[in-house]
Amino acid sequence: MKKARLFIFFSLHGLFVFLFLAVVPLLSTTAKKDTVKNVLLITIDTLRSDRLSCYGSLSVRTPNIDALADRGVLFSRAFANTSTTLPSHTNILLGVSPLYHGVHDNLHFIVREDFLSLAEHLKDNGYATAAYVGAYPLDSRFGLAQGFDIYDDEYPHGYDQNLAVLERRAEEVINKALNGIEGMSPPWFVWIHCYDPHLPYEPPEPFKSRFARNPYDGEIAYVDLVMGKLLRHLEEKHLFDETMIVFTGDHGESLGQHGEMSHGFYAYNTTIWVPLIINIPGLETKRVEQYVSHLDIFPTICDVIGVKKPSFLQGSSLLPALEGKELSDSPIFFESMYPYYSHGWAPIRGFIGRNEKFIDSPIPELYDMEKDFDERVNLASLKKLDGYRRQLEEIIRDQSSSESVRSREKLDREALKKLSSLGYISRSQGSAKESFGPEDDVKTFLPFHNQVFKAMTLYGDRRAVEAVGMLRKIIKERKDIGIAYIRLGFVYTEEGKTDEALDILREGLSNVPGDYDVYRNYISTLRRARKYDEIIENFHEESYRGIAADPEIWNNLGFAYAERGEWNKAIDAYNRALSLDNKYAEAFYNLGNAYLSEAMERRNTKPLQKSSENFQKAIEVDPNYPAPYFGLGRVCQILRNSDGAIENLKKAVELRPDFDAAYYYLGLIYLDKGAKSQALACFTTIKEKFYFGYSEDQKRRIDALIEQCKDK
């Protein structure tokens, strides 16, 4: 009978929980390794190692995580192979590098089902499996749910969602996980992911006040507090004696070092050095100084619990190090491909080996990891790099898979919108360039990119003139910074200067012709400007590969056709959008509205059935979306179902108190039923709240209806 063991693995990527718990005391290590039944993986998003006191932090204390380290094995030199969330977790859960699995960025990649994940492998070996993730970049649609009996990624699908709802605080994630563990019989594998340290840094009180000058540290302190709740539960339920815990971060955070404010652009140690703590009952506490990576976690878990390792794994088991033995030296591959796939900049790849770190890019870098871990002195100009490049080519050749390109898949509108709101903006296709020079290096581009966001900070401070000036200066100096055109277009649009916005976006299309984000922002701005003919004229599906995968742009095309009364073409476009994203509430509403408009124009009630069905689907996706209730109210009104019309129109104004059209039709229905007092209330609300924006004809119409309600 196989020996089962428990592992705990944390990935700190942003905890938002507010609990007051005592530090978990050290537990005895009388338990034997043979008693391990479960595996717990904890990953914390965006967690810098040097913000944990067990790794030497002086700015924030983390007593609960320290307690875990004090009873386990701490790896002082562990590295992520990538610096963004989805690829890093894919590396961990598949045990292979991005060169093999092909997931290089948070955008436009999906983990293929034909890969064997850690969860699937353990499930095949009799483990119950569950995952509790804290943020949208790990949504099940991206492919990491395979092998999990439970994959808890419950986020609302609102029509007007913003950044605040893209994540769950650590407290909610931990509570869900604890409830789940309570109902699981050993052996089990549970993965817990907390997102809180990721931007925006908004720790709850008292950490918000205590770390007012450094909210990132406040997030870490908060996560540590919530970790205390988890560790206390494990102690109280006597699970420490039968659980292997693996705690790590998916990547770090630059916090301004090397000119990078967050992560995802560079691959310096600020973002790829991560904590790694492994706790196994009965093993001696120690620190391991050897270099290890995320790829080593999968094989380590297999060795500890006595499960055969899959042959494809590219990491090495850390069990020898856990038992006090030396590990064999192997180079650690890393990459940063977000700049390439998002902006068309040069890719970054490299490796760590023999106390050296080589970064291959148009402006190459070489660092002495023993003497210069902070990477302040680039030694590339002092050494011949041919040998380093040959070694990197060999690593790439050995770790690559011919099938990796298949991981680039179409993403739906919701995924693009949400990830874009997190700062991951992609042109949905990599750079068209095959060779790059110093002018394409991330180190060359990033200062301009940073200036764009400084300009937007100015705009956020109501300094629009300065923001516009800074953005125009950037465009003058580098005409190939697509994000500068997008942000300047946004500022102009917000300031009511839509023509200027369209002009600058057209300039961007001319100077950065392959940038799909500039194009899609141009189409969106045309819709906002009500230039529907121009949307249709400029819609060239063959010009941008991104169009085929972008439901939002098809929705905009449908809206343009609908405004021209071309219902069949509008319906086709909306259906195309929904074929790409079946949770696109606005497209469902627009499709329902197209059928409704067609029915009214042609005086044919047959399309009303499809209209009603699509309004209902929009509500199923987002019950708080007021527009489809309005649509259903209109359908019911036409079908002379006054009770149904009233119910839906009342719901519309309940959700959106400024929905004047809903008040109008609700008043008409009440008036038709002879309920003049209710009708009067509706028309009076319109006159009091919306009258100022009406035409004279509209005002006269409302006044006449009010008088009609007053007639005896």
C-alpha positions, 0 to 999 in steps of 0.5 A: 500500500502506498504511503500518502502524505500531506503537502501545504503550498502557498502562493502569496499574490495578494491577501486582503483579510482582517483577522486577529490571531495569535502567532502559531506556536512551534509544534513538536517534530515527533511525527514521522515522514511516513505518517504524511497523508496530505499535500497542501500547496500555498502560493502567495501572489507577488511576494518578495522574499525580502518582505518576510522576516524569516528572509531578513525583512526589517520593514515588516514582521511575519511571525506566522510564516516565520513559525512555518519556516522554523519548523520546516526547510527554508530555501534561501535561493529559490527562483520563479521561471517567469514573472507573471501569475499564470505562467508561474503557476503553470510551471509549478503545477506542470513541473515543466518550463514555458518552453515546454508548456507554451504558456508565456503570459497571462494573456492569450494562453491556455494550459492545454488539457493534454498536459498532466498536472500535479492535481491530475497525477495525484488524483490518479494516485487516489488523492482527493483534490481541491483548489481555492484561488484568489484572483481572475488570472487563475480563473478556470478558463485558463486551464489550471482547473484540470485534475481538481475535484473542486476548483473554487474561483467564484467571481461575479460576472458583472456588466460593469465590473471593475478592478475591485471585484477581480480578486477575493481577499485572503480571508475569504479564500482561506475560509473557503479552503478550511471549510473544504478541508473539513469535508475531505478524507485523506489523502488529499491535495489542496492548493490555496492561492492568495492574491492580496500583495498584487496591485493595487495595494489596499490592505485592510485596517489596521494595516492600512494605517500602520503601513500608510507609507508602504501599503505593499508591506501592509498587504504582506502583514495582512497575509501573514495574519490570515496565514495564522488562521490557517496554521492554527486550524491545522494545529487544532485538527492535528493535521501538521503531523500528517501534512506536507506543506509547500509555501511559495510566491509565484513571483516578486515585485520590483517596487521601483528597483531597476526602474520597474514599478511592479512586475512582468517586464524585467527578470531581475531578482526583485521579481523572480527570487521567491520564498520557498518553505517546505514542511514535512513532519519529522524532518530536521529544520534547516536552511538550504542555500543551493539554487532551486526553482518552481520546477522542482516542486512537482518532483519533490512532492512525488518523492515525498509521498511515494508516487512515481514521478512522470518522465516529462518533469524538467525539475529535480526532486529536493528530497535530498536537500530536505534530508541534508544532502547536496543537490546536483547543479542544474541551470535554471531557465527564466524568461519575461515574455509579457513585453514581447506579447503585449508590446512587441518589444524584444523578448527576455530569456536567460539562466542562472547557474554557477553563481552567475546570471545571464540575461539575453536581450539586445542589451545583454546582462551578466551578474555575479549572483554571489557578490551582486545579488541585487544586480547593480553591476552588469559584467556583460561588457567584461566577458565574452558572451558566446559561451553563455549564449550557446548554453542558453540555446542548449537549454532552450533546445532541451526544454522546448516542445514542438507542441508548445505553440498550441497553448496560445488560444482565443480568450473571451471578451471578459478575460481580455477586459479583466486582465487589461484592467489589471494592467496586462494589456496585450495586442493578442499577437506577438511581435511581428519582428524576428530580430531585435536591436538595442532600440527594441530592448525592454530597458530602452522602452520601459522608461517611456512606458513609465512616463505614460503612467506618470502622465495618467497619474497627473490626469488622475490628479486633475492636471489634464493639460500637463498630462496631455503635454507629457503624452504628446512629448512621449509620442514625439520622441518615440512614435512606436509607443502604442500605449501613449496613443491609447492613453492620450485618446482616453484623456481626450475622450474623457475631456469631451474632445472626441475628435481629438481622440480619434485623430490621435488614435488614427496617428497611432494606427499609422505609426504602430500599424500592428498594434491591435490595442490601438485599433480596438480603442479606435473602434471603441472611440468611434462607437462612443462618438456615434460614428457608426458608418466609420466603424463599419468602414474601418472594420477589416477582419483580415487586417488584425488577427486579434479580431477573430478572438475579440468578442468586444469588437464584434459587439461594437460592429453589431451595435453599429449595424443596429443603429443603421437598422440592419438587423440581420447583420447586427444579429450576425455580429452579436452571435459572433461575439457570443460564440467567443464569449458565452458570458458576455452580458452586454452582447446578450442584451444587444442581441435581444434588443436587435430582435425587439427592434426588428419586431417593432419595425416589421410589426411582427411578434415572432422575433419577440421570443428570441428577444426574451430569451436573450434578455433572460440570458443576460440576466442569468449572467449578471442579475444586477444588469438593469438593461435586460430587465428594461428589455423584458418589460418592453417585450411584456408590454408589447405582448400585453402582459402588463404585470410582467412589464411592471415587474421587470421595469420596476426592477430596472429602476431599482437597479438604476435609479436614473433609468428615465426610459424605464420610468417612462414606459412604467408610467405608460403601463400604469396609465393604461391600467388606470393606475393614475397615481402610480403613473403620475409618480413615474412622470413626475420623477422624470420631470424632477430628475431628467427634464433638463436634458430633454428637448422641447417636444419631449418636455411637452410630451411629459407635461401632457402625460402628467396632466392626463394623470391628474384628470378625473 
